[in-house]
């Protein structure tokens, strides 16, 4: 067999979604990741990469809802359906799919798709949610109407999403670890408490660092023989190093904190799928955010300064 035949397989799927965000520009995100060299970087790291192109949205009719604030509801419903199907197929046919976006509403589809695959394997799906926001609004509780604030509520099976595709495998909220959170609305705060999510906000990271909470979460994933989906939002990072996002919140993760997370994820060998979201090239500075997100992905896929023995978190 040739090295290409034995290399681990990664599929890249573009999700040019911007209907969930208030500021246009995220539809250019997939092209920016490709321009930053994401497929080439992964190939250099020994992966067999298939770029499947972008999922496209057909023309659709508006959908009514009792909450008049909602924006582009019909579009998000259709994106969720299309991306769930694409994510399910990719999870079945490669070792680690990457979904490049696109605003974070796309995770309603990507997570529900890989969750269906995990359920068919008889394995629990765990989520590492790297974001400034918990995205736990329902269609009824959002006041901004921006639907990139709703995917976690959807894929955990919260009420109020009757117009969305039915979930075949809702994600157990207890299997979600959120890191970097620093902007939470009152309705989301209550929902976090009700659902029992594990949340490490930036104060907790300032006080205790990254290693201990992430190691504890990875231990849980390994003990459960779980599959691990990582959803990385640009606004997880501090805007001083990653300006290309329409939802900047000061005080985000530093360059080294972010790379350490990715390096630990690589060492764990637990990651089975990845979202890269909220990249808005219109707001970038000479592509610096796209390059940083690509470099972080490279760290997750094995790029290191020095070769090290794989750490055990047992």
C-alpha positions as YAML, in Angstrom:
chain: A
units: angstrom
residues:
- id: 1
  name: UNK
  ca: [0.00, 0.00, 0.00]
- id: 2
  name: UNK
  ca: [1.17, 3.54, -0.70]
- id: 3
  name: UNK
  ca: [1.56, 6.09, 2.14]
- id: 4
  name: UNK
  ca: [-1.53, 7.85, 0.75]
- id: 5
  name: UNK
  ca: [-3.54, 4.66, 1.23]
- id: 6
  name: UNK
  ca: [-2.51, 4.28, 4.88]
- id: 7
  name: UNK
  ca: [-2.68, 7.96, 5.89]
- id: 8
  name: UNK
  ca: [-5.55, 9.04, 8.15]
- id: 9
  name: UNK
  ca: [-8.33, 10.67, 6.15]
- id: 10
  name: UNK
  ca: [-9.71, 14.14, 6.68]
- id: 11
  name: UNK
  ca: [-12.58, 15.69, 4.78]
- id: 12
  name: UNK
  ca: [-13.04, 19.45, 4.62]
- id: 13
  name: UNK
  ca: [-16.56, 20.77, 4.14]
- id: 14
  name: UNK
  ca: [-17.26, 24.47, 3.68]
- id: 15
  name: UNK
  ca: [-20.31, 26.04, 5.28]
- id: 16
  name: UNK
  ca: [-20.61, 29.62, 3.96]
- id: 17
  name: UNK
  ca: [-23.25, 30.55, 6.53]
- id: 18
  name: UNK
  ca: [-23.80, 34.16, 7.57]
- id: 19
  name: UNK
  ca: [-27.55, 34.22, 8.14]
- id: 20
  name: UNK
  ca: [-27.12, 33.56, 11.87]
- id: 21
  name: UNK
  ca: [-24.92, 36.60, 12.48]
- id: 22
  name: UNK
  ca: [-25.69, 40.30, 12.60]
- id: 23
  name: UNK
  ca: [-22.71, 41.38, 10.50]
- id: 24
  name: UNK
  ca: [-22.20, 40.07, 6.97]
- id: 25
  name: UNK
  ca: [-18.92, 38.53, 5.91]
- id: 26
  name: UNK
  ca: [-18.80, 35.01, 7.36]
- id: 27
  name: UNK
  ca: [-19.85, 33.54, 4.02]
- id: 28
  name: UNK
  ca: [-16.27, 34.30, 2.92]
- id: 29
  name: UNK
  ca: [-14.85, 32.26, 5.78]
- id: 30
  name: UNK
  ca: [-14.39, 28.94, 3.93]
- id: 31
  name: UNK
  ca: [-12.51, 30.65, 1.10]
- id: 32
  name: UNK
  ca: [-10.27, 32.41, 3.62]
- id: 33
  name: UNK
  ca: [-9.34, 29.14, 5.30]
- id: 34
  name: UNK
  ca: [-8.43, 27.65, 1.93]
- id: 35
  name: UNK
  ca: [-6.44, 30.76, 1.01]
- id: 36
  name: UNK
  ca: [-4.58, 30.48, 4.33]
- id: 37
  name: UNK
  ca: [-3.48, 27.01, 3.21]
- id: 38
  name: UNK
  ca: [-5.48, 24.76, 5.52]
- id: 39
  name: UNK
  ca: [-5.66, 21.74, 3.15]
- id: 40
  name: UNK
  ca: [-1.94, 21.97, 2.31]
- id: 41
  name: UNK
  ca: [-0.93, 22.24, 5.97]
- id: 42
  name: UNK
  ca: [-2.86, 19.10, 6.89]
- id: 43
  name: UNK
  ca: [-1.41, 17.23, 3.92]
- id: 44
  name: UNK
  ca: [2.10, 18.16, 5.08]
- id: 45
  name: UNK
  ca: [1.24, 16.70, 8.49]
- id: 46
  name: UNK
  ca: [0.57, 13.30, 6.90]
- id: 47
  name: UNK
  ca: [-3.18, 13.42, 6.42]
- id: 48
  name: UNK
  ca: [-4.98, 12.42, 3.24]
- id: 49
  name: UNK
  ca: [-7.17, 15.49, 2.70]
- id: 50
  name: UNK
  ca: [-10.32, 15.63, 0.60]
- id: 51
  name: UNK
  ca: [-11.81, 19.07, 0.14]
- id: 52
  name: UNK
  ca: [-15.48, 18.44, -0.67]
- id: 53
  name: UNK
  ca: [-16.19, 22.08, -1.44]
- id: 54
  name: UNK
  ca: [-19.00, 24.15, 0.04]
- id: 55
  name: UNK
  ca: [-22.52, 23.14, 0.94]
- id: 56
  name: UNK
  ca: [-24.93, 25.40, -0.93]
- id: 57
  name: UNK
  ca: [-28.30, 26.71, 0.13]
- id: 58
  name: UNK
  ca: [-31.22, 26.47, -2.29]
- id: 59
  name: UNK
  ca: [-33.88, 29.14, -2.56]
- id: 60
  name: UNK
  ca: [-36.34, 28.79, 0.29]
- id: 61
  name: UNK
  ca: [-39.54, 30.38, 1.50]
- id: 62
  name: UNK
  ca: [-39.71, 32.40, 4.74]
- id: 63
  name: UNK
  ca: [-40.87, 30.68, 7.93]
- id: 64
  name: UNK
  ca: [-43.06, 32.47, 10.44]
- id: 65
  name: UNK
  ca: [-42.50, 32.46, 14.21]
- id: 66
  name: UNK
  ca: [-44.11, 34.08, 17.23]
- id: 67
  name: UNK
  ca: [-40.86, 35.84, 18.15]
- id: 68
  name: UNK
  ca: [-40.70, 38.82, 15.77]
- id: 69
  name: UNK
  ca: [-37.00, 39.39, 16.52]
- id: 70
  name: UNK
  ca: [-35.88, 36.24, 14.71]
- id: 71
  name: UNK
  ca: [-33.80, 36.80, 11.58]
- id: 72
  name: UNK
  ca: [-33.39, 34.34, 8.72]
- id: 73
  name: UNK
  ca: [-35.16, 31.48, 10.47]
- id: 74
  name: UNK
  ca: [-35.93, 29.59, 7.27]
- id: 75
  name: UNK
  ca: [-32.31, 29.79, 6.19]
- id: 76
  name: UNK
  ca: [-31.02, 28.38, 9.47]
- id: 77
  name: UNK
  ca: [-33.51, 25.53, 9.36]
- id: 78
  name: UNK
  ca: [-32.33, 24.58, 5.89]
- id: 79
  name: UNK
  ca: [-28.64, 25.00, 6.72]
- id: 80
  name: UNK
  ca: [-29.20, 22.72, 9.72]
- id: 81
  name: UNK
  ca: [-30.78, 20.04, 7.55]
- id: 82
  name: UNK
  ca: [-28.10, 20.21, 4.86]
- id: 83
  name: UNK
  ca: [-25.13, 20.35, 7.22]
- id: 84
  name: UNK
  ca: [-26.46, 17.55, 9.42]
- id: 85
  name: UNK
  ca: [-26.60, 15.28, 6.37]
- id: 86
  name: UNK
  ca: [-23.13, 16.36, 5.22]
- id: 87
  name: UNK
  ca: [-21.63, 15.92, 8.69]
- id: 88
  name: UNK
  ca: [-23.18, 12.49, 9.13]
- id: 89
  name: UNK
  ca: [-21.79, 11.31, 5.79]
- id: 90
  name: UNK
  ca: [-18.35, 12.74, 6.52]
- id: 91
  name: UNK
  ca: [-18.19, 11.22, 10.00]
- id: 92
  name: UNK
  ca: [-18.98, 7.80, 8.50]
- id: 93
  name: UNK
  ca: [-16.44, 8.00, 5.68]
- id: 94
  name: UNK
  ca: [-13.32, 9.65, 7.13]
- id: 95
  name: UNK
  ca: [-11.28, 9.78, 10.31]
- id: 96
  name: UNK
  ca: [-11.78, 13.45, 11.15]
- id: 97
  name: UNK
  ca: [-14.02, 15.85, 9.24]
- id: 98
  name: UNK
  ca: [-13.47, 19.60, 9.49]
- id: 99
  name: UNK
  ca: [-16.35, 21.99, 8.93]
- id: 100
  name: UNK
  ca: [-15.16, 25.47, 7.98]
- id: 101
  name: UNK
  ca: [-17.54, 28.38, 8.32]
- id: 102
  name: UNK
  ca: [-19.46, 30.38, 8.47]
- id: 103
  name: UNK
  ca: [-21.17, 31.66, 11.64]
- id: 104
  name: UNK
  ca: [-21.74, 29.42, 14.66]
- id: 105
  name: UNK
  ca: [-25.35, 28.63, 13.77]
- id: 106
  name: UNK
  ca: [-23.80, 25.99, 11.49]
- id: 107
  name: UNK
  ca: [-23.03, 23.88, 14.58]
- id: 108
  name: UNK
  ca: [-26.73, 23.06, 14.87]
- id: 109
  name: UNK
  ca: [-26.20, 20.94, 11.76]
- id: 110
  name: UNK
  ca: [-22.63, 19.74, 12.17]
- id: 111
  name: UNK
  ca: [-23.06, 18.60, 15.77]
- id: 112
  name: UNK
  ca: [-26.41, 16.92, 15.18]
- id: 113
  name: UNK
  ca: [-24.94, 15.09, 12.19]
- id: 114
  name: UNK
  ca: [-21.89, 13.71, 14.01]
- id: 115
  name: UNK
  ca: [-24.10, 12.92, 17.03]
- id: 116
  name: UNK
  ca: [-26.21, 10.65, 14.84]
- id: 117
  name: UNK
  ca: [-23.08, 8.82, 13.71]
- id: 118
  name: UNK
  ca: [-21.82, 8.49, 17.30]
- id: 119
  name: UNK
  ca: [-25.14, 7.03, 18.40]
- id: 120
  name: UNK
  ca: [-24.97, 4.44, 15.62]
- id: 121
  name: UNK
  ca: [-21.53, 3.44, 16.91]
- id: 122
  name: UNK
  ca: [-22.94, 3.04, 20.40]
- id: 123
  name: UNK
  ca: [-20.61, 5.76, 21.69]
- id: 124
  name: UNK
  ca: [-21.45, 9.01, 23.52]
- id: 125
  name: UNK
  ca: [-20.61, 12.29, 21.83]
- id: 126
  name: UNK
  ca: [-18.73, 14.88, 23.86]
- id: 127
  name: UNK
  ca: [-18.40, 18.55, 22.87]
- id: 128
  name: UNK
  ca: [-15.57, 20.94, 23.64]
- id: 129
  name: UNK
  ca: [-17.14, 24.35, 23.01]
- id: 130
  name: UNK
  ca: [-14.45, 27.04, 22.69]
- id: 131
  name: UNK
  ca: [-16.36, 30.30, 22.53]
- id: 132
  name: UNK
  ca: [-16.97, 33.61, 24.26]
- id: 133
  name: UNK
  ca: [-20.70, 32.76, 24.28]
- id: 134
  name: UNK
  ca: [-22.64, 29.65, 25.37]
- id: 135
  name: UNK
  ca: [-25.07, 29.93, 22.41]
- id: 136
  name: UNK
  ca: [-27.86, 28.53, 24.58]
- id: 137
  name: UNK
  ca: [-30.74, 30.74, 23.51]
- id: 138
  name: UNK
  ca: [-33.92, 29.17, 22.24]
- id: 139
  name: UNK
  ca: [-36.01, 30.70, 19.48]
- id: 140
  name: UNK
  ca: [-38.25, 32.16, 22.17]
- id: 141
  name: UNK
  ca: [-35.56, 33.57, 24.48]
- id: 142
  name: UNK
  ca: [-33.33, 35.40, 21.99]
- id: 143
  name: UNK
  ca: [-33.91, 39.13, 21.93]
- id: 144
  name: UNK
  ca: [-31.34, 39.95, 19.25]
- id: 145
  name: UNK
  ca: [-32.84, 37.41, 16.85]
- id: 146
  name: UNK
  ca: [-29.35, 36.40, 15.71]
- id: 147
  name: UNK
  ca: [-29.53, 32.65, 15.44]
- id: 148
  name: UNK
  ca: [-25.83, 31.94, 15.90]
- id: 149
  name: UNK
  ca: [-26.79, 32.21, 19.59]
- id: 150
  name: UNK
  ca: [-29.00, 29.10, 19.47]
- id: 151
  name: UNK
  ca: [-27.15, 25.95, 18.25]
- id: 152
  name: UNK
  ca: [-26.35, 24.45, 21.67]
- id: 153
  name: UNK
  ca: [-29.99, 24.74, 22.74]
- id: 154
  name: UNK
  ca: [-31.02, 22.98, 19.53]
- id: 155
  name: UNK
  ca: [-28.61, 20.06, 19.54]
- id: 156
  name: UNK
  ca: [-29.22, 19.34, 23.24]
- id: 157
  name: UNK
  ca: [-32.92, 18.99, 22.52]
- id: 158
  name: UNK
  ca: [-34.30, 22.05, 24.29]
- id: 159
  name: UNK
  ca: [-37.97, 22.89, 23.58]
- id: 160
  name: UNK
  ca: [-39.05, 25.40, 20.95]
- id: 161
  name: UNK
  ca: [-37.31, 24.00, 17.85]
- id: 162
  name: UNK
  ca: [-40.31, 22.19, 16.41]
- id: 163
  name: UNK
  ca: [-39.75, 23.67, 12.94]
- id: 164
  name: UNK
  ca: [-36.19, 22.31, 12.82]
- id: 165
  name: UNK
  ca: [-35.16, 18.82, 11.67]
- id: 166
  name: UNK
  ca: [-36.00, 16.28, 14.42]
- id: 167
  name: UNK
  ca: [-32.96, 15.16, 16.42]
- id: 168
  name: UNK
  ca: [-32.20, 11.46, 16.21]
- id: 169
  name: UNK
  ca: [-29.51, 11.74, 18.92]
- id: 170
  name: UNK
  ca: [-29.63, 14.83, 21.18]
- id: 171
  name: UNK
  ca: [-26.33, 15.58, 22.88]
- id: 172
  name: UNK
  ca: [-26.34, 15.03, 26.64]
- id: 173
  name: UNK
  ca: [-25.65, 18.48, 28.18]
- id: 174
  name: UNK
  ca: [-23.48, 16.78, 30.80]
- id: 175
  name: UNK
  ca: [-21.12, 15.80, 27.97]
- id: 176
  name: UNK
  ca: [-20.41, 19.43, 27.04]
- id: 177
  name: UNK
  ca: [-17.42, 21.39, 28.30]
- id: 178
  name: UNK
  ca: [-17.38, 25.11, 27.54]
- id: 179
  name: UNK
  ca: [-14.16, 27.08, 27.83]
- id: 180
  name: UNK
  ca: [-13.48, 30.78, 27.38]
- id: 181
  name: UNK
  ca: [-17.02, 31.92, 28.14]
- id: 182
  name: UNK
  ca: [-17.25, 35.61, 29.04]
- id: 183
  name: UNK
  ca: [-20.52, 36.93, 27.59]
- id: 184
  name: UNK
  ca: [-23.70, 35.29, 28.93]
- id: 185
  name: UNK
  ca: [-27.26, 36.57, 28.82]
- id: 186
  name: UNK
  ca: [-29.59, 36.01, 31.82]
- id: 187
  name: UNK
  ca: [-31.70, 33.39, 30.03]
- id: 188
  name: UNK
  ca: [-28.55, 31.48, 29.09]
- id: 189
  name: UNK
  ca: [-27.18, 31.69, 32.63]
- id: 190
  name: UNK
  ca: [-30.33, 30.07, 33.96]
- id: 191
  name: UNK
  ca: [-30.22, 27.39, 31.29]
- id: 192
  name: UNK
  ca: [-26.59, 26.57, 32.13]
- id: 193
  name: UNK
  ca: [-27.62, 25.98, 35.74]
- id: 194
  name: UNK
  ca: [-30.69, 23.95, 34.79]
- id: 195
  name: UNK
  ca: [-28.82, 21.67, 32.37]
- id: 196
  name: UNK
  ca: [-25.69, 21.16, 34.45]
- id: 197
  name: UNK
  ca: [-23.20, 22.13, 31.75]
- id: 198
  name: UNK
  ca: [-19.53, 22.32, 32.64]
- id: 199
  name: UNK
  ca: [-18.42, 25.90, 32.01]
- id: 200
  name: UNK
  ca: [-14.93, 27.30, 32.54]
- id: 201
  name: UNK
  ca: [-15.19, 31.03, 32.02]
- id: 202
  name: UNK
  ca: [-12.15, 33.24, 31.52]
- id: 203
  name: UNK
  ca: [-11.94, 34.03, 35.24]
- id: 204
  name: UNK
  ca: [-11.66, 30.33, 36.01]
- id: 205
  name: UNK
  ca: [-8.95, 30.01, 33.35]
- id: 206
  name: UNK
  ca: [-7.13, 33.03, 34.80]
- id: 207
  name: UNK
  ca: [-7.26, 31.44, 38.26]
- id: 208
  name: UNK
  ca: [-6.57, 27.79, 37.46]
- id: 209
  name: UNK
  ca: [-5.13, 27.71, 33.95]
- id: 210
  name: UNK
  ca: [-6.03, 25.47, 31.03]
- id: 211
  name: UNK
  ca: [-4.38, 22.16, 31.84]
- id: 212
  name: UNK
  ca: [-6.34, 20.96, 34.87]
- id: 213
  name: UNK
  ca: [-9.91, 21.51, 33.57]
- id: 214
  name: UNK
  ca: [-9.13, 20.27, 30.06]
- id: 215
  name: UNK
  ca: [-7.32, 17.18, 31.37]
- id: 216
  name: UNK
  ca: [-10.30, 16.34, 33.58]
- id: 217
  name: UNK
  ca: [-12.67, 16.62, 30.62]
- id: 218
  name: UNK
  ca: [-10.46, 14.50, 28.36]
- id: 219
  name: UNK
  ca: [-10.27, 11.88, 31.10]
- id: 220
  name: UNK
  ca: [-14.07, 11.69, 31.04]
- id: 221
  name: UNK
  ca: [-14.18, 11.32, 27.26]
- id: 222
  name: UNK
  ca: [-11.60, 8.54, 27.33]
- id: 223
  name: UNK
  ca: [-13.25, 6.69, 30.21]
- id: 224
  name: UNK
  ca: [-16.59, 6.69, 28.35]
- id: 225
  name: UNK
  ca: [-15.02, 5.61, 25.03]
- id: 226
  name: UNK
  ca: [-16.56, 8.80, 23.70]
- id: 227
  name: UNK
  ca: [-16.24, 10.61, 20.42]
- id: 228
  name: UNK
  ca: [-15.11, 14.25, 20.75]
- id: 229
  name: UNK
  ca: [-16.29, 17.14, 18.61]
- id: 230
  name: UNK
  ca: [-14.40, 20.42, 19.01]
- id: 231
  name: UNK
  ca: [-16.17, 23.64, 18.04]
- id: 232
  name: UNK
  ca: [-13.71, 26.55, 17.85]
- id: 233
  name: UNK
  ca: [-15.15, 30.05, 17.49]
- id: 234
  name: UNK
  ca: [-12.82, 32.90, 16.53]
- id: 235
  name: UNK
  ca: [-14.20, 34.95, 19.44]
- id: 236
  name: UNK
  ca: [-12.78, 32.38, 21.88]
- id: 237
  name: UNK
  ca: [-9.51, 34.15, 21.14]
- id: 238
  name: UNK
  ca: [-8.64, 37.60, 22.36]
- id: 239
  name: UNK
  ca: [-9.48, 40.19, 19.68]
- id: 240
  name: UNK
  ca: [-5.95, 41.57, 19.87]
- id: 241
  name: UNK
  ca: [-4.71, 38.40, 18.12]
- id: 242
  name: UNK
  ca: [-7.89, 37.49, 16.20]
- id: 243
  name: UNK
  ca: [-9.82, 40.57, 15.06]
- id: 244
  name: UNK
  ca: [-11.80, 38.92, 12.24]
- id: 245
  name: UNK
  ca: [-15.06, 38.30, 14.07]
- id: 246
  name: UNK
  ca: [-18.23, 40.33, 14.40]
- id: 247
  name: UNK
  ca: [-18.76, 39.42, 18.08]
- id: 248
  name: UNK
  ca: [-15.48, 40.53, 19.68]
- id: 249
  name: UNK
  ca: [-15.34, 40.29, 23.47]
- id: 250
  name: UNK
  ca: [-12.17, 41.52, 25.23]
- id: 251
  name: UNK
  ca: [-10.26, 39.19, 27.51]
- id: 252
  name: UNK
  ca: [-10.19, 36.05, 25.37]
- id: 253
  name: UNK
  ca: [-7.68, 33.24, 25.18]
- id: 254
  name: UNK
  ca: [-4.07, 34.14, 24.47]
- id: 255
  name: UNK
  ca: [-1.94, 32.74, 21.66]
- id: 256
  name: UNK
  ca: [-0.24, 30.26, 23.99]
- id: 257
  name: UNK
  ca: [-3.41, 29.22, 25.82]
- id: 258
  name: UNK
  ca: [-5.09, 28.42, 22.51]
- id: 259
  name: UNK
  ca: [-2.12, 26.47, 21.18]
- id: 260
  name: UNK
  ca: [-1.79, 24.56, 24.44]
- id: 261
  name: UNK
  ca: [-5.41, 23.43, 24.15]
- id: 262
  name: UNK
  ca: [-4.81, 22.23, 20.60]
- id: 263
  name: UNK
  ca: [-1.60, 20.46, 21.57]
- id: 264
  name: UNK
  ca: [-3.33, 18.68, 24.46]
- id: 265
  name: UNK
  ca: [-6.16, 17.65, 22.15]
- id: 266
  name: UNK
  ca: [-3.63, 16.19, 19.73]
- id: 267
  name: UNK
  ca: [-1.85, 14.30, 22.50]
- id: 268
  name: UNK
  ca: [-5.16, 12.84, 23.68]
- id: 269
  name: UNK
  ca: [-5.97, 11.40, 20.22]
- id: 270
  name: UNK
  ca: [-9.66, 11.74, 21.06]
- id: 271
  name: UNK
  ca: [-10.88, 14.35, 18.57]
- id: 272
  name: UNK
  ca: [-13.17, 12.92, 15.89]
- id: 273
  name: UNK
  ca: [-14.52, 16.12, 14.27]
- id: 274
  name: UNK
  ca: [-13.92, 19.86, 14.26]
- id: 275
  name: UNK
  ca: [-15.76, 23.13, 13.60]
- id: 276
  name: UNK
  ca: [-13.88, 26.31, 12.68]
- id: 277
  name: UNK
  ca: [-16.42, 29.12, 12.86]
- id: 278
  name: UNK
  ca: [-17.18, 32.84, 12.85]
- id: 279
  name: UNK
  ca: [-14.23, 33.83, 10.67]
- id: 280
  name: UNK
  ca: [-15.23, 37.09, 8.98]
- id: 281
  name: UNK
  ca: [-12.45, 37.97, 6.50]
- id: 282
  name: UNK
  ca: [-14.04, 41.38, 5.89]
- id: 283
  name: UNK
  ca: [-12.91, 42.31, 9.42]
- id: 284
  name: UNK
  ca: [-9.45, 40.72, 9.25]
- id: 285
  name: UNK
  ca: [-6.04, 42.38, 9.01]
- id: 286
  name: UNK
  ca: [-4.06, 40.91, 6.09]
- id: 287
  name: UNK
  ca: [-5.40, 37.46, 6.85]
- id: 288
  name: UNK
  ca: [-3.86, 37.23, 10.32]
- id: 289
  name: UNK
  ca: [-6.92, 35.59, 11.91]
- id: 290
  name: UNK
  ca: [-7.30, 33.02, 9.14]
- id: 291
  name: UNK
  ca: [-3.61, 32.18, 9.47]
- id: 292
  name: UNK
  ca: [-3.87, 31.86, 13.26]
- id: 293
  name: UNK
  ca: [-6.92, 29.58, 13.05]
- id: 294
  name: UNK
  ca: [-5.07, 27.47, 10.48]
- id: 295
  name: UNK
  ca: [-2.02, 27.28, 12.75]
- id: 296
  name: UNK
  ca: [-4.21, 26.22, 15.68]
- id: 297
  name: UNK
  ca: [-5.73, 23.50, 13.53]
- id: 298
  name: UNK
  ca: [-2.22, 22.36, 12.60]
- id: 299
  name: UNK
  ca: [-1.38, 22.05, 16.31]
- id: 300
  name: UNK
  ca: [-4.46, 19.89, 16.84]
- id: 301
  name: UNK
  ca: [-3.40, 17.71, 13.90]
- id: 302
  name: UNK
  ca: [0.12, 17.20, 15.22]
- id: 303
  name: UNK
  ca: [2.38, 20.12, 14.38]
- id: 304
  name: UNK
  ca: [4.86, 20.73, 17.20]
- id: 305
  name: UNK
  ca: [8.15, 22.51, 17.73]
- id: 306
  name: UNK
  ca: [9.71, 19.36, 19.20]
- id: 307
  name: UNK
  ca: [8.58, 15.75, 18.94]
- id: 308
  name: UNK
  ca: [7.34, 14.55, 22.32]
- id: 309
  name: UNK
  ca: [6.04, 11.32, 23.72]
- id: 310
  name: UNK
  ca: [2.25, 11.28, 23.84]
- id: 311
  name: UNK
  ca: [1.10, 12.23, 27.33]
- id: 312
  name: UNK
  ca: [-1.25, 10.04, 29.29]
- id: 313
  name: UNK
  ca: [-4.09, 11.72, 31.14]
- id: 314
  name: UNK
  ca: [-5.11, 8.56, 32.98]
...
